[in-house]
Amino acid sequence: MLCDDDAACIAASQEIEPQLRPARRGDYQAMRNIAFCMWDGCDGAVEIDRKGSCAWRRRIARLKRADRNDETHYARCVATGN
């Protein structure tokens, strides 16, 4: 995590870090949260990694639970070449 003393960054870091393991195990919401944070940095808590975010989005799009919002995010990835 990238936080120094920024309260928003620290809060985002504390929320996202525990979701890494469930995301890797296929937890739908955790995967969405990780993808979102990798896309925008989550107040500086993680390094922006658009290709990594899109890899998560691709995985999410393949799930039966994926919804229109997931499809929209994945389409954004395709459109931006990530």
Secondary structure by P-SEA (a helix, b strand, c coil): ccccccaaaaaaaaacccaaaaaaaccaaaaaaaaaaaaccccccccccaaaaaaaaaaaaacccccaaaaaaaaaaaaacc
